[in-house]
Amino acid sequence: MAYDERLALFRQTRLNPFDRGEEEDGPQEGKTPPLHEARPELFSATRTHSSDRTMDLGLAEDHFSRPMGSLVASDIEQLKMAIEECKKLILELPEHSERQKDTVDPEDDEPNLRVLLEHRFSKEKSKSVKQTCDKCSAIIWGLIQTWYTCTGCYYRCHSKCMNLITKPCVRSKVSHQSEYELSICPEIGLDRQDYRCSECRTPISLRGVPAEARQCDYTGQYYCSTCHWNDTAIVPARVIHNWEFESRKVCRSSMRYLALMIPRPVLKLKEINPLLFNFVEELVEIRKLRQDILLMKPYFITCKEAMEARLLLQLQDRQHFVENDDMYSLQDLIDISSGRLSCSLTEIHTTFAKHIKLDCERCQAKGFVCELCKEGDILFPFDSHTSVCHDCSAVFHRDFYRKTPQFSKGSRRLNQRTFQM
């Protein structure tokens, strides 16, 4: 039998298992429902201007939301037969041809990129991953629905929900306002919010009528269940003030904002909470390692071998470590608490010191001789037993500079110089 004849026969005999007919017990044996009674949701032969496209196997978006009762065994068998027939028809088409591609995955008219409220939405290609729409909170059926993801804040939504979005992209807030709320859960109360969701202004209450009010531990404000999915995140204010890393419930927008902010070095602990260094020993250790790395940096940027080996790129994930010693990101503090940062930074510190003191002759030649005792090994500013003058960067044995009343060069007194301990 020719291909076109088989296709015509298949279209005439295919059945919709959801079309029960007038009888509750299903169609009688041997009888086939007429073609005009078939429901179009399961299979649809959409007419197009292209003569090559012979059929469209797409499914309607509301297919899964309209249950029509249970299936009997005969309907299931007929459905299986229809599926097998579809497979045969597809396999008979030329492999990798446009005709086969359009049959399996019909094209749509949705653009690949859409810009809305500073969101840059990209149409998703994956159809097997099940996601949840951030706007309507319904499941996105990737096989039968078109959906988009913002490349900036990873906001996901149906194509049909995009015109209903009212909140701008969180990444724009990160770009324009890179700072944390540093008060612990600054609650203002539902009355100050007019008993409405802080984001979408839906009426809410603590009793759940007309909608449940859910508090965000980061902003302290209340949200509806559509804007607050009980996601959890580490709250920066609790880390800085209490050294507490327990995850707290936050709204969707706060969760995205914290996720984008977590690697940014915006926390200056010496100003926000200087007493924290008195109670967290790991912070003192990390600060000393960072200070040593800053003292090693001038050796590397003037050393050809170090530049070729790209030693400083070992800290490319924490670029601020080679720029200053007082700025921290939330991820730094999390890694300090877990002990991961101490291990990795100590290993990098050892590698840097080995290059300067042992492997590279050029870097060794840039060492110092203590000008107080005139003896001992070559000194480097990052050694644990040395002190460095902030004025001229001269290096001395820490045990000698206080005992000598006068500096050996010129008439400058030691008590007029400021030393780094």
RODO-2510 file (C-alpha; in nm, 4 decimals, decimal comma):
residues 421
     n   res          X          Y          Z
     1     m     0,0000     0,0000     0,0000
     2     a     0,1368     0,3439    -0,0902
     3     y     0,2387     0,5945     0,1800
     4     d    -0,0364     0,8484     0,1003
     5     e    -0,3033     0,5751     0,0977
     6     r    -0,1888     0,4457     0,4374
     7     l    -0,1900     0,7984     0,5765
     8     a    -0,5441     0,8630     0,4510
     9     l    -0,6621     0,5321     0,5945
    10     f    -0,5021     0,6137     0,9302
    11     r    -0,6755     0,9513     0,9465
    12     q    -1,0127     0,7932     0,8747
    13     t    -0,9818     0,5183     1,1350
    14     r    -0,8049     0,6959     1,4278
    15     l    -1,0045     0,7330     1,7465
    16     n    -0,9980     0,9676     2,0426
    17     p    -1,0127     0,7656     2,3678
    18     f    -1,1660     1,0638     2,5499
    19     d    -1,4711     1,0731     2,3222
    20     r    -1,7019     0,8379     2,5061
    21     g    -2,0040     0,8740     2,2834
    22     e    -2,3607     0,8701     2,4103
    23     e    -2,3322     0,5378     2,5888
    24     e    -2,1554     0,5210     2,9227
    25     d    -2,0153     0,1760     2,8509
    26     g    -1,8195     0,3054     2,5505
    27     p    -1,8594     0,2249     2,1821
    28     q    -2,0026    -0,1114     2,0919
    29     e    -1,7688    -0,3752     1,9606
    30     g    -1,7081    -0,3558     1,5910
    31     k    -1,8362    -0,0004     1,5603
    32     t    -1,6130     0,2939     1,4891
    33     p    -1,7124     0,6487     1,5840
    34     p    -1,7430     0,8771     1,2809
    35     l    -1,4575     1,1115     1,2074
    36     h    -1,6480     1,4299     1,2893
    37     e    -1,7040     1,3105     1,6495
    38     a    -1,3323     1,2843     1,7272
    39     r    -1,2071     1,5442     1,9761
    40     p    -0,9263     1,7625     1,8303
    41     e    -0,7189     1,7899     2,1507
    42     l    -0,5340     1,4581     2,1223
    43     f    -0,4459     1,4666     1,7547
    44     s    -0,5029     1,7543     1,5142
    45     a    -0,4543     1,7696     1,1394
    46     t    -0,3721     2,1392     1,1116
    47     r    -0,3800     2,2891     0,7654
    48     t    -0,0726     2,4828     0,6620
    49     h     0,0432     2,6602     0,3491
    50     s     0,3225     2,4051     0,3025
    51     s     0,2271     2,1054     0,0894
    52     d     0,5089     1,8988     0,2419
    53     r     0,3606     1,8984     0,5909
    54     t     0,1198     1,6055     0,5937
    55     m     0,0172     1,5985     0,9560
    56     d     0,0586     1,7750     1,2867
    57     l     0,1016     1,5641     1,5994
    58     g     0,0927     1,8589     1,8426
    59     l    -0,1233     1,8591     2,1554
    60     a    -0,3447     2,1382     2,2821
    61     e    -0,2263     2,3200     2,5956
    62     d    -0,5418     2,2421     2,7929
    63     h    -0,5344     1,8712     2,7171
    64     f    -0,4352     1,7635     3,0672
    65     s    -0,6784     1,9984     3,2391
    66     r    -0,9961     1,8407     3,0958
    67     p    -1,0342     1,4847     3,2309
    68     m    -1,3274     1,2988     3,0729
    69     g    -1,3392     0,9877     3,2861
    70     s    -1,1466     0,6633     3,2952
    71     l    -1,0290     0,4680     2,9940
    72     v    -1,1481     0,1167     2,9199
    73     a    -0,9221    -0,1539     2,7856
    74     s    -1,0469    -0,1247     2,4273
    75     d    -0,9682     0,2482     2,4171
    76     i    -0,6154     0,1885     2,5476
    77     e    -0,5521    -0,0748     2,2820
    78     q    -0,6789     0,1559     2,0097
    79     l    -0,4575     0,4353     2,1403
    80     k    -0,1541     0,2078     2,1350
    81     m    -0,2358     0,1047     1,7786
    82     a    -0,2635     0,4708     1,6768
    83     i     0,0730     0,5490     1,8346
    84     e     0,2414     0,2602     1,6576
    85     e     0,0912     0,3704     1,3285
    86     c     0,2281     0,7232     1,3855
    87     k     0,5728     0,5811     1,4482
    88     k     0,5626     0,3824     1,1252
    89     l     0,4547     0,6869     0,9253
    90     i     0,7341     0,8989     1,0737
    91     l     0,9998     0,6317     1,0138
    92     e     0,8960     0,6007     0,6484
    93     l     0,9765     0,9678     0,5883
    94     p     1,3307     1,0534     0,4641
    95     e     1,5664     1,0624     0,7625
    96     h     1,6704     1,4119     0,8854
    97     s     1,4486     1,5707     0,6212
    98     e     1,2495     1,8891     0,6756
    99     r     0,9324     1,6878     0,6260
   100     q     1,0233     1,4503     0,9090
   101     k     1,1336     1,7393     1,1317
   102     d     0,8052     1,9269     1,0848
   103     t     0,6070     1,6088     1,1503
   104     v     0,7811     1,5281     1,4780
   105     d     0,8336     1,8844     1,6051
   106     p     0,6075     2,1363     1,4297
   107     e     0,7447     2,4897     1,4219
   108     d     0,5665     2,7728     1,5983
   109     d     0,5585     3,1437     1,5415
   110     e     0,6964     3,2388     1,8849
   111     p     1,0179     3,4487     1,8719
   112     n     1,3366     3,3077     2,0222
   113     l     1,4081     3,6228     2,2264
   114     r     1,1690     3,8607     2,3989
   115     v     1,2524     4,1651     2,6129
   116     l     1,0063     4,2742     2,8818
   117     l     1,0591     4,4858     3,1981
   118     e     1,4389     4,4437     3,1640
   119     h     1,3939     4,0664     3,1409
   120     r     1,5640     3,9023     2,8445
   121     f     1,3507     3,5967     2,7814
   122     s     1,4938     3,3152     2,5728
   123     k     1,2675     3,0446     2,4338
   124     e     1,3516     2,7072     2,5799
   125     k     1,4351     2,4161     2,3545
   126     s     1,4117     2,1410     2,6158
   127     k     1,0761     1,9655     2,6102
   128     s     1,1356     1,6799     2,8526
   129     v     1,2057     1,8902     3,1647
   130     k     0,9051     1,9755     3,3799
   131     q     0,9190     2,3253     3,5316
   132     t     0,6806     2,5548     3,7187
   133     c     0,5644     2,8893     3,5837
   134     d     0,6719     3,1726     3,8134
   135     k     0,3686     3,3796     3,7151
   136     c     0,0722     3,1426     3,7379
   137     s     0,2388     2,8708     3,9533
   138     a     0,1134     2,6025     3,7143
   139     i     0,3262     2,3261     3,5665
   140     i     0,4950     2,3969     3,2342
   141     w     0,4489     2,0976     3,0057
   142     g     0,7472     2,1484     2,7797
   143     l     0,6282     1,8869     2,5301
   144     i     0,3127     2,0755     2,4419
   145     q     0,3652     2,4319     2,5679
   146     t     0,6002     2,7122     2,4676
   147     w     0,7908     2,8619     2,7612
   148     y     1,0666     3,1130     2,8256
   149     t     1,3477     3,1657     3,0778
   150     c     1,5047     3,5022     3,1629
   151     t     1,8781     3,4818     3,1020
   152     g     1,9396     3,7314     3,3814
   153     c     1,7348     3,6136     3,6799
   154     y     1,6126     3,2729     3,5525
   155     y     1,2463     3,3714     3,5771
   156     r     1,0408     3,1002     3,3991
   157     c     0,6939     3,1381     3,2553
   158     h     0,4527     3,0229     2,9887
   159     s     0,4423     3,2175     2,6678
   160     k     0,0786     3,3011     2,7426
   161     c     0,1757     3,4441     3,0855
   162     m     0,4418     3,6859     2,9657
   163     n     0,2052     3,9783     2,9101
   164     l     0,0892     3,9441     3,2723
   165     i     0,4355     3,9915     3,4269
   166     t     0,4638     4,3061     3,6393
   167     k     0,7948     4,2633     3,8260
   168     p     1,1210     4,3798     3,6610
   169     c     1,4251     4,1570     3,6269
   170     v     1,6108     4,1110     3,9568
   171     r     1,9482     4,1330     3,7818
   172     s     1,8814     4,5000     3,7068
   173     k     1,8422     4,5598     4,0805
   174     v     2,1714     4,3811     4,1440
   175     s     2,3430     4,6003     3,8851
   176     h     2,2028     4,9270     4,0213
   177     q     2,1820     4,8469     4,3934
   178     s     2,4469     4,5965     4,5008
   179     e     2,3850     4,6000     4,8726
   180     y     2,2118     4,3822     5,1287
   181     e     1,9407     4,4496     5,3795
   182     l     2,1485     4,4267     5,6990
   183     s     1,8647     4,4386     5,9538
   184     i     1,7409     4,1017     6,0746
   185     c     1,3878     4,0456     5,9388
   186     p     1,2755     4,4121     5,9430
   187     e     0,9026     4,3442     5,9810
   188     i     0,6674     4,6395     5,9309
   189     g     0,3366     4,4580     5,9862
   190     l     0,0418     4,3707     5,7668
   191     d    -0,1361     4,6936     5,8516
   192     r     0,1471     4,8963     5,6937
   193     q     0,1026     4,6802     5,3833
   194     d    -0,2761     4,7447     5,3796
   195     y    -0,3211     4,3695     5,4254
   196     r    -0,1960     4,3120     5,0724
   197     c     0,0920     4,1189     4,9205
   198     s     0,4026     4,3362     4,9089
   199     e     0,4644     4,2391     4,5453
   200     c     0,1377     4,1764     4,3585
   201     r    -0,0984     4,3562     4,6034
   202     t    -0,3283     4,0555     4,6428
   203     p    -0,5395     4,0744     4,9657
   204     i    -0,3818     3,8501     5,2327
   205     s    -0,4177     3,7779     5,6040
   206     l    -0,2598     3,5621     5,8717
   207     r    -0,5813     3,3594     5,8939
   208     g    -0,5524     3,2569     5,5307
   209     v    -0,8690     3,4419     5,4233
   210     p    -0,8876     3,5379     5,1392
   211     a    -0,5234     3,4282     5,0924
   212     e    -0,2429     3,3115     5,3224
   213     a     0,0190     3,5699     5,4265
   214     r     0,3751     3,4366     5,4186
   215     q     0,6637     3,6335     5,5659
   216     c     0,9990     3,6718     5,3918
   217     d     1,2811     3,6540     5,6458
   218     y     1,5045     3,8738     5,4279
   219     t     1,2728     4,1703     5,3663
   220     g     1,0468     4,1171     5,6689
   221     q     0,7408     4,1778     5,4510
   222     y     0,4440     3,9528     5,3781
   223     y     0,3562     3,7934     5,0450
   224     c     0,0853     3,5752     4,8952
   225     s     0,1414     3,2090     4,8066
   226     t     0,1952     3,3008     4,4403
   227     c     0,4895     3,5310     4,5238
   228     h     0,6214     3,3243     4,8175
   229     w     0,6738     2,9518     4,7572
   230     n     0,8417     2,8813     5,0933
   231     d     1,1845     2,8728     4,9287
   232     t     1,4760     2,8922     5,1714
   233     a     1,8037     3,0833     5,1613
   234     i     2,0835     3,1959     5,3936
   235     v     2,0087     3,5493     5,5152
   236     p     2,3155     3,7834     5,5133
   237     a     2,2030     3,9897     5,8154
   238     r     2,1882     3,6794     6,0359
   239     v     2,5347     3,5724     5,9183
   240     i     2,7000     3,9091     5,9862
   241     h     2,5401     3,9795     6,3223
   242     n     2,4939     3,6279     6,4656
   243     w     2,7239     3,4100     6,2518
   244     e     2,4134     3,2017     6,1789
   245     f     2,3894     3,0031     5,8551
   246     e     2,0510     2,8360     5,8928
   247     s     1,8338     2,8723     5,5815
   248     r     1,5182     3,0783     5,6264
   249     k     1,2008     3,1084     5,4222
   250     v     1,2142     3,3874     5,1656
   251     c     0,9925     3,5045     4,8805
   252     r     1,0727     3,4270     4,5178
   253     s     1,2166     3,7679     4,4348
   254     s     1,4404     3,7643     4,7455
   255     m     1,5599     3,4145     4,6618
   256     r     1,6666     3,5256     4,3135
   257     y     1,8280     3,8428     4,4444
   258     l     2,0296     3,6545     4,7073
   259     a     2,1350     3,3923     4,4514
   260     l     2,2708     3,6617     4,2194
   261     m     2,4362     3,8552     4,5020
   262     i     2,6042     3,5642     4,6790
   263     p     2,9408     3,5850     4,4895
   264     r     2,9645     3,9672     4,5015
   265     p     3,2161     4,1125     4,7531
   266     v     3,0003     4,3870     4,9039
   267     l     3,0409     4,3152     5,2775
   268     k     3,2993     4,5240     5,4629
   269     l     3,3034     4,3405     5,7934
   270     k     3,5379     4,5842     5,9707
   271     e     3,2729     4,8533     5,9385
   272     i     2,9548     4,6473     5,9699
   273     n     3,0537     4,4310     6,2673
   274     p     3,4216     4,4626     6,3717
   275     l     3,3624     4,2575     6,6884
   276     l     3,3020     3,9515     6,4736
   277     f     3,6785     3,9029     6,4374
   278     n     3,7062     3,8669     6,8171
   279     f     3,4733     3,5669     6,8232
   280     v     3,5412     3,3863     6,4938
   281     e     3,8986     3,2593     6,4777
   282     e     3,8594     3,1470     6,1171
   283     l     3,8031     3,5072     6,0081
   284     v     4,1340     3,6146     6,1637
   285     e     4,3154     3,3329     5,9844
   286     i     4,1606     3,4222     5,6480
   287     r     4,2401     3,7900     5,6935
   288     k     4,6107     3,7076     5,7580
   289     l     4,6265     3,4845     5,4489
   290     r     4,4708     3,7585     5,2361
   291     q     4,7173     4,0165     5,3671
   292     d     5,0066     3,7859     5,2791
   293     i     4,8701     3,7330     4,9273
   294     l     4,8545     4,1093     4,8762
   295     l     5,2219     4,1288     4,9775
   296     m     5,3037     3,8519     4,7271
   297     k     5,1204     4,0209     4,4409
   298     p     5,4020     4,2719     4,3548
   299     y     5,6409     3,9784     4,3084
   300     f     5,4110     3,8120     4,0567
   301     i     5,3253     4,1142     3,8438
   302     t     5,6979     4,1849     3,7934
   303     c     5,8007     3,8217     3,7386
   304     k     5,7916     3,6866     3,3830
   305     e     5,7726     3,3243     3,4966
   306     a     5,4849     3,3947     3,7324
   307     m     5,2961     3,5795     3,4589
   308     e     5,3475     3,2939     3,2148
   309     a     5,2378     3,0417     3,4773
   310     r     4,9351     3,2658     3,5566
   311     l     4,9689     3,2045     3,9258
   312     l     4,7280     3,4817     4,0223
   313     l     4,4557     3,3142     3,8148
   314     q     4,4276     3,0546     4,0879
   315     l     4,2171     3,3183     4,2628
   316     q     4,0092     3,4126     3,9592
   317     d     3,6904     3,2963     4,1350
   318     r     3,7697     3,5374     4,4198
   319     q     3,9274     3,8262     4,2340
   320     h     3,8765     4,0600     4,5283
   321     f     4,1363     3,8607     4,7256
   322     v     4,4107     4,0131     4,5123
   323     e     4,2628     4,3634     4,5355
   324     n     4,1926     4,4156     4,9071
   325     d     4,1771     4,2316     5,2386
   326     d     3,8573     4,3693     5,3929
   327     m     3,5752     4,3001     5,1441
   328     y     3,3869     3,9699     5,1644
   329     s     3,1093     3,8049     4,9700
   330     l     2,8367     3,5986     5,1309
   331     q     2,9863     3,2929     4,9618
   332     d     3,3211     3,3704     5,1314
   333     l     3,1554     3,3682     5,4734
   334     i     2,9697     3,0447     5,3978
   335     d     3,2945     2,8781     5,2878
   336     i     3,4770     3,0118     5,5945
   337     s     3,2138     2,8600     5,8221
   338     s     3,2374     2,5217     5,6489
   339     g     3,6202     2,5254     5,6478
   340     r     3,6515     2,4972     5,2680
   341     l     3,7989     2,8443     5,2183
   342     s     4,0694     2,7959     5,4803
   343     c     4,1919     2,4763     5,3143
   344     s     4,1924     2,6111     4,9585
   345     l     4,3451     2,9480     5,0501
   346     t     4,6193     2,7867     5,2577
   347     e     4,7107     2,5648     4,9617
   348     i     4,7282     2,8662     4,7277
   349     h     4,9330     3,0599     4,9848
   350     t     5,1824     2,7716     5,0023
   351     t     5,2105     2,7578     4,6224
   352     f     5,2745     3,1312     4,5998
   353     a     5,5362     3,1295     4,8767
   354     k     5,7157     2,8308     4,7217
   355     h     5,7506     3,0145     4,3894
   356     i     5,8934     3,3271     4,5527
   357     k     6,1272     3,1680     4,8063
   358     l     6,2381     2,8478     4,6299
   359     d     6,1479     2,8148     4,2612
   360     c     6,2208     3,1569     4,1123
   361     e     6,5669     3,3183     4,1342
   362     r     6,4333     3,6567     4,0271
   363     c     6,1834     3,6620     4,3119
   364     q     6,4442     3,5408     4,5601
   365     a     6,6656     3,8341     4,4638
   366     k     6,3914     4,0700     4,5780
   367     g     6,4156     3,9536     4,9377
   368     f     6,5295     4,1693     5,2303
   369     v     6,8134     4,1629     5,4799
   370     c     6,7187     4,2803     5,8281
   371     e     6,8867     4,6213     5,8659
   372     l     6,8794     4,5939     6,2444
   373     c     7,0660     4,2707     6,3074
   374     k     7,2394     4,2361     5,9680
   375     e     7,2237     3,8605     5,9914
   376     g     6,9955     3,5670     5,9383
   377     d     6,8152     3,4381     5,6290
   378     i     6,6655     3,6450     5,3519
   379     l     6,3402     3,7978     5,4698
   380     f     6,0147     3,8424     5,2823
   381     p     5,7274     4,0668     5,3903
   382     f     5,4814     3,7779     5,4159
   383     d     5,6958     3,5749     5,6570
   384     s     5,5297     3,5178     5,9934
   385     h     5,8349     3,6379     6,1938
   386     t     5,8787     3,9736     6,0161
   387     s     5,7457     4,3270     6,0454
   388     v     5,7032     4,5683     5,7553
   389     c     5,7344     4,9469     5,7623
   390     h     5,4283     5,1128     5,6138
   391     d     5,6341     5,4156     5,5011
   392     c     5,9148     5,2538     5,3012
   393     s     5,8138     4,8830     5,3036
   394     a     6,1430     4,7810     5,4655
   395     v     6,1365     4,4383     5,6326
   396     f     6,2818     4,3559     5,9778
   397     h     6,2881     4,0738     6,2258
   398     r     5,9934     4,1314     6,4515
   399     d     6,1995     4,0589     6,7661
   400     f     6,4641     4,3261     6,6905
   401     y     6,2938     4,6407     6,5738
   402     r     6,1697     4,7379     6,9230
   403     k     6,5076     4,6832     7,0861
   404     t     6,7070     4,9092     6,8539
   405     p     6,6694     5,2810     6,9363
   406     q     6,7845     5,4104     6,5992
   407     f     6,7376     5,2969     6,2413
   408     s     7,0689     5,2143     6,0682
   409     k     6,9923     5,4243     5,7574
   410     g     7,0087     5,7966     5,8274
   411     s     6,8816     5,9553     6,1435
   412     r     6,5227     5,8286     6,1353
   413     r     6,4104     5,6846     6,4663
   414     l     6,2238     5,3572     6,4923
   415     n     5,9608     5,5116     6,7142
   416     q     5,8768     5,7507     6,4292
   417     r     5,7975     5,4618     6,1954
   418     t     5,4779     5,2600     6,1731
   419     f     5,5222     4,8867     6,1403
   420     q     5,2872     4,6206     6,0113
   421     m     5,2780     4,3313     6,2527
***
